[in-house]
Amino acid sequence: MKKMEGFQKRYLRGLAHGLKPVVLIGQKGLTNELLKSAEQALELHELIKVKFNDFKEKEQKKEISLAFQKQTKAELVGSVGHIYIYFRQQDDPEKRRIQLPQR
């Protein structure tokens, strides 16, 4: 998937507004179990919210977020406070729940 444009990210942030965080990152950071849970959530929902419970420094969250993106191949759509929104489009076109707007 090519890099998303601003209007597409804005659209996804709007869709994510009513969602609850499905992945919680605590003291242990990115564990194998957490990444497996995130993979399942991305496969099922495509758009997920991740909450940072124990990381209050912006730099720590940024580092973990980059590692999360790299390992899950999800794209960061936006963040507000301790909540980060990620999107990864389903590979199978028939299982896709979200259709990104095109210009």
N, C-alpha and C positions, 0 to 999 in steps of 0.2 A: 504494500500500500504506500502510495506517495504521501509526502508531508501534507498535513491538513492546512487549510487556509483559515484566516481569522473568522470569517463568517460561519464556517463549519464548526469551529470550536465554540463560538457563541451559541450556535444551535444546540450543541451537545450540553453545554452548561445549563441551558434552559431545560433540557430534558432531565438533567440530573438534579434539578432544584428540589424535587419532591422525594428523592431517594434517600435512604438511610445508609450509613457506612456498613459495608459488608466485610471489610477487612480492618482489623485493629492492630496497629504496630505498637508493641509494648517495649518493656525493658530489654528484651533479648534482640530486638531489631529484626532483621530479615533472616528468619530461620527457614529450613527446608519445608516444614509444615505450613508456615505462613505463605510461602511462595506457591505451594501446591494448592492451598485454599484459594489464593488469588487467581491462579490459572483456571481453576474450576469456575470461579465466579465470572471471569472474563469470557470463558467459553459459553457459559449459559446466558449472561446478560449483555456482554460487549461493553457496557458502560457501568463503571463501579465507582464508589466513593471509598477512600481509605482514610482512616483517622489515626493520627499520631497521638497516642496517649501519654507517653513518657518523654517525648522529645520536645522541649520548649524552644531551643535555640534554632534560629532560622537556618544556619549553616548545616547543622546536623540533619535537619529535615531535608534540605536540598541534596545532601550527599546520599541519604537513604533513598530519596525519590529517584535520583539518577540511577542508582543500583537497581531499584525496583523496575524502572523502565527498561533497562538493559536486559534484565533477566526474564521479564514477562513479555517483552516486545510490545508493550502498551505505550500509548502516547499520552503525555500529560495534557489535559484539556484546560485545567484551571485549578486554583486553590483559594481557599478562604480560611484564614486562621490555621487550625490544625487539621483541616479536611482537604484532601487532594482528590481530584477527579481524573480518572484514567479511562481511555477508550482503546479497544483493540477490535477491529472488524473481524467478524467470523469468516473463516476461509471458505466455508461452504455457502454459496449464494442462497440456497434454499433454507438454511438455518438462520440467516441474518434477521435480526429484529429491528435494526436501525438502518434507514437509508439516508446517507449523507446528502444534503442539498448540493446541487451543482450550479454553476453560474449559467 
